[in-house]
Amino acid sequence: MRRIWFFLFAICWTNASAAQELCCECKCNDGLTAKREGTVLDSRCDTTCGSVCNAHNGTNRIVSIKNGSCQAASTTPLPPDKALLEHVYWSIARGGASVFAGPLNEDIKNNEELRQILMNAQDDTSASGRNQSAARQSIQAAPLPVLRAAVLQAVQRCQSENASHVFQDLQWAAGQNQNRNWRELEAKFKNGGFDDIRNSFRIWQQHDAGRRAILYCYPSSQITEMMNRLGSAPAAPAPKPPQTRDGPREGPPSKM
């Protein structure tokens, strides 16, 4: 009798172990994907994936089941959708969202500040006629890894679209105001003020909504290349001689 019970127990244990060799690939509707080991009582992964997605953002999910172990539980973001890409692109290339950070101003921000900056850029007055509310909701709902992926694609697109004229635009802006803009850029560059350079360019290009914020698509290394190519600002013109009642004074008064 003991042998029979032991045999039945071994069969049950083997079946349970086999059932554990199940990988639930959960895809939540907000972009999160995750792999989790299935359980004996969850052969369709409904409970496993439901808990993953509900804990993340309370969303529905699409489930795929594969036989075999997941090897390692992981979380990988899906590519950003087209609508999110457009909203993020507008925030940077039109709204002037400052997305670069780090000691060298080269890295894309990797915290909730990035989300807030992208949302704030949607408040720009030139956004009239666009569905700013939908844009902010899309940016708010995106997981941070998906948002960073969208920023990277938006920056690459912006650079590609403006590569043929961005330096000429900077050169034109620098030469305005009797080259005072140029000298201002030079001073900011010496102080490492890359966001200051981007902001000044944006102000000087206010007349062109399509180009005014394009420097926000460029990290410091590329702005450095443009500034080095621009070179030193021309010397300021000599001050005009002081005015007198009879006209400009050219030199010391003559002795009688």
C-alpha positions as CSV (number, residue, x, y, z in Angstrom):
1,M,0.0,0.0,0.0
2,R,2.8,2.4,0.8
3,R,4.4,1.7,-2.5
4,I,1.1,2.6,-4.3
5,W,0.7,5.9,-2.4
6,F,4.4,6.7,-3.1
7,F,3.8,6.0,-6.8
8,L,0.7,8.2,-7.0
9,F,2.5,11.0,-5.2
10,A,5.4,10.7,-7.7
11,I,3.0,11.0,-10.6
12,C,1.3,14.1,-9.2
13,W,4.7,15.7,-8.4
14,T,5.9,15.0,-11.9
15,N,2.8,16.5,-13.5
16,A,3.0,19.6,-11.3
17,S,6.6,20.1,-12.2
18,A,5.8,19.8,-15.9
19,A,3.0,22.3,-15.5
20,Q,5.5,24.7,-14.0
21,E,7.5,24.6,-17.2
22,L,5.2,27.3,-18.7
23,C,6.2,30.8,-19.7
24,C,3.5,33.5,-19.6
25,E,4.4,36.4,-21.9
26,C,2.2,39.3,-20.8
27,K,1.7,42.3,-23.0
28,C,-0.2,45.1,-21.3
29,N,-2.0,47.7,-23.3
30,D,0.1,50.6,-22.0
31,G,3.3,49.2,-23.6
32,L,4.7,47.0,-20.8
33,T,5.7,43.5,-21.6
34,A,6.8,40.9,-19.0
35,K,7.7,37.3,-18.8
36,R,6.5,35.4,-15.8
37,E,6.6,31.7,-14.8
38,G,3.1,30.1,-15.0
39,T,1.6,28.0,-12.3
40,V,-0.2,24.6,-12.1
41,L,-3.5,26.3,-11.6
42,D,-3.0,29.0,-14.2
43,S,-2.4,27.0,-17.4
44,R,-3.7,29.9,-19.6
45,C,-1.7,32.6,-17.7
46,D,-4.8,34.7,-17.0
47,T,-4.1,35.1,-13.3
48,T,-0.4,35.6,-13.8
49,C,-0.7,38.3,-16.5
50,G,-3.7,39.9,-14.9
51,S,-1.7,40.5,-11.7
52,V,1.3,41.9,-13.7
53,C,-0.7,44.4,-15.8
54,N,-3.1,45.4,-13.0
55,A,-0.3,46.1,-10.6
56,H,1.4,48.2,-13.3
57,N,-1.4,50.4,-14.5
58,G,-4.7,48.7,-14.2
59,T,-4.9,48.0,-17.9
60,N,-6.1,45.0,-20.0
61,R,-3.5,42.7,-21.5
62,I,-2.8,40.3,-24.4
63,V,-1.4,37.0,-23.3
64,S,0.9,34.6,-25.2
65,I,1.8,31.2,-23.7
66,K,5.0,29.2,-24.5
67,N,6.0,25.8,-23.2
68,G,9.2,25.8,-21.3
69,S,10.8,28.0,-18.7
70,C,11.0,31.8,-19.0
71,Q,14.7,31.4,-18.0
72,A,14.6,34.8,-16.3
73,A,11.7,37.1,-15.5
74,S,12.2,40.3,-17.4
75,T,10.4,43.5,-18.3
76,T,10.9,45.0,-21.8
77,P,9.1,48.0,-23.2
78,L,7.3,47.8,-26.5
79,P,8.2,50.4,-29.2
80,P,6.4,53.7,-28.7
81,D,3.2,54.1,-30.8
82,K,2.9,56.6,-33.6
83,A,0.8,59.1,-31.7
84,L,3.2,59.2,-28.7
85,L,6.1,59.8,-31.1
86,E,4.4,62.8,-32.7
87,H,3.6,64.3,-29.3
88,V,7.1,63.9,-28.1
89,Y,8.6,65.2,-31.3
90,W,6.4,68.3,-31.0
91,S,7.4,68.9,-27.4
92,I,11.1,68.9,-28.3
93,A,11.3,70.3,-31.9
94,R,8.5,72.9,-31.5
95,G,8.0,73.3,-27.7
96,G,11.7,73.4,-26.7
97,A,11.7,70.6,-24.2
98,S,15.2,70.3,-22.7
99,V,15.7,66.5,-22.7
100,F,19.5,66.2,-22.3
101,A,21.2,65.8,-18.9
102,G,24.4,64.5,-17.3
103,P,27.7,66.1,-16.6
104,L,28.3,66.6,-20.4
105,N,24.7,67.3,-21.3
106,E,24.8,64.3,-23.6
107,D,22.4,61.8,-22.0
108,I,18.6,61.7,-22.3
109,K,17.1,62.3,-18.9
110,N,16.1,59.1,-17.1
111,N,13.6,60.2,-14.4
112,E,10.1,61.7,-14.0
113,E,11.5,65.1,-14.8
114,L,11.6,64.1,-18.4
115,R,7.9,63.4,-18.5
116,Q,7.1,66.7,-16.8
117,I,9.3,68.7,-19.2
118,L,7.6,67.0,-22.2
119,M,4.2,67.7,-20.8
120,N,5.0,71.4,-20.0
121,A,6.2,72.0,-23.5
122,Q,2.7,71.2,-24.7
123,D,1.5,74.4,-23.0
124,D,3.4,76.5,-25.6
125,T,1.0,79.1,-27.1
126,S,2.0,78.1,-30.6
127,A,0.3,74.7,-29.9
128,S,-3.1,76.3,-30.6
129,G,-5.2,74.1,-32.9
130,R,-3.5,70.9,-31.6
131,N,-5.1,68.5,-29.1
132,Q,-2.8,69.4,-26.2
133,S,-4.9,67.5,-23.7
134,A,-4.6,64.2,-25.7
135,A,-0.8,64.9,-26.0
136,R,-0.4,65.4,-22.3
137,Q,-2.4,62.3,-21.5
138,S,-0.4,60.2,-23.9
139,I,2.9,61.4,-22.4
140,Q,1.6,60.9,-18.9
141,A,0.5,57.3,-19.5
142,A,3.7,56.1,-21.2
143,P,6.1,54.0,-19.1
144,L,9.4,55.9,-18.7
145,P,11.4,53.4,-20.8
146,V,8.9,53.8,-23.7
147,L,9.0,57.6,-23.2
148,R,12.8,57.6,-23.4
149,A,12.7,55.5,-26.6
150,A,10.3,58.0,-28.1
151,V,12.6,60.9,-27.2
152,L,15.5,59.2,-28.8
153,Q,13.6,58.6,-32.1
154,A,12.2,62.2,-32.0
155,V,15.7,63.6,-31.6
156,Q,17.0,61.5,-34.5
157,R,14.2,62.6,-36.7
158,C,14.6,66.3,-35.8
159,Q,18.3,66.2,-36.6
160,S,17.7,64.4,-39.9
161,E,15.1,67.0,-41.0
162,N,17.2,70.0,-40.0
163,A,20.7,68.8,-40.9
164,S,21.0,70.9,-44.1
165,H,20.3,74.2,-42.5
166,V,20.7,74.2,-38.7
167,F,24.2,75.7,-38.8
168,Q,23.2,78.4,-41.3
169,D,20.2,79.2,-39.0
170,L,22.6,79.6,-36.1
171,Q,25.0,81.7,-38.1
172,W,22.2,84.0,-39.2
173,A,20.9,84.5,-35.7
174,A,24.5,85.2,-34.4
175,G,25.0,87.9,-37.0
176,Q,21.9,89.9,-36.1
177,N,21.9,92.9,-33.8
178,Q,25.3,94.0,-35.1
179,N,26.9,90.7,-34.0
180,R,26.0,91.3,-30.4
181,N,24.1,88.0,-30.5
182,W,27.3,86.3,-31.6
183,R,29.2,87.7,-28.6
184,E,26.4,86.6,-26.3
185,L,26.6,83.1,-27.7
186,E,30.3,83.1,-27.3
187,A,30.1,84.0,-23.6
188,K,27.5,81.4,-22.9
189,F,29.5,78.8,-24.7
190,K,32.6,79.5,-22.6
191,N,30.5,79.0,-19.5
192,G,29.1,75.7,-20.7
193,G,25.5,77.2,-20.9
194,F,24.1,74.9,-23.6
195,D,20.5,75.4,-22.5
196,D,21.2,79.1,-22.5
197,I,22.4,78.9,-26.1
198,R,19.3,76.9,-27.1
199,N,17.0,79.4,-25.4
200,S,18.7,82.5,-27.0
201,F,18.5,80.9,-30.4
202,R,14.8,80.2,-29.8
203,I,14.1,83.8,-28.9
204,W,16.0,85.1,-31.9
205,Q,14.1,82.7,-34.2
206,Q,10.6,83.6,-32.8
207,H,9.5,84.5,-36.3
208,D,9.9,80.9,-37.5
209,A,7.9,78.4,-35.4
210,G,9.2,75.5,-37.4
211,R,12.9,76.2,-36.6
212,R,13.1,78.2,-33.5
213,A,13.5,75.2,-31.1
214,I,15.6,72.9,-33.3
215,L,18.7,73.3,-31.1
216,Y,16.9,71.4,-28.4
217,C,17.3,68.3,-30.6
218,Y,21.1,68.6,-30.3
219,P,23.3,67.4,-27.4
220,S,26.2,69.5,-26.2
221,S,28.8,67.8,-28.4
222,Q,27.0,68.8,-31.6
223,I,26.4,72.3,-30.4
224,T,30.1,72.5,-29.5
225,E,30.9,71.5,-33.1
226,M,28.6,74.3,-34.4
227,M,30.1,76.9,-32.1
228,N,33.6,76.0,-33.0
229,R,32.7,76.2,-36.7
230,L,31.1,79.6,-36.0
231,G,34.4,80.8,-34.5
232,S,35.1,84.0,-32.5
233,A,32.7,86.9,-32.8
234,P,33.9,89.9,-34.7
235,A,35.4,92.7,-32.6
236,A,32.9,95.2,-31.4
237,P,33.0,98.5,-33.4
238,A,34.9,101.4,-31.9
239,P,32.7,103.7,-29.8
240,K,31.4,106.8,-31.6
241,P,32.9,110.1,-30.5
242,P,30.9,112.1,-28.0
243,Q,28.4,114.5,-29.4
244,T,28.6,118.3,-28.9
245,R,26.3,121.1,-29.7
246,D,28.2,121.8,-32.9
247,G,28.5,118.1,-33.9
248,P,30.8,115.2,-33.1
249,R,34.0,116.1,-31.4
250,E,36.9,114.6,-33.4
251,G,39.7,115.5,-31.1
252,P,40.9,118.0,-28.6
253,P,39.8,121.6,-29.1
254,S,42.3,123.7,-31.1
255,K,44.3,126.4,-29.2
256,M,43.7,130.0,-30.2
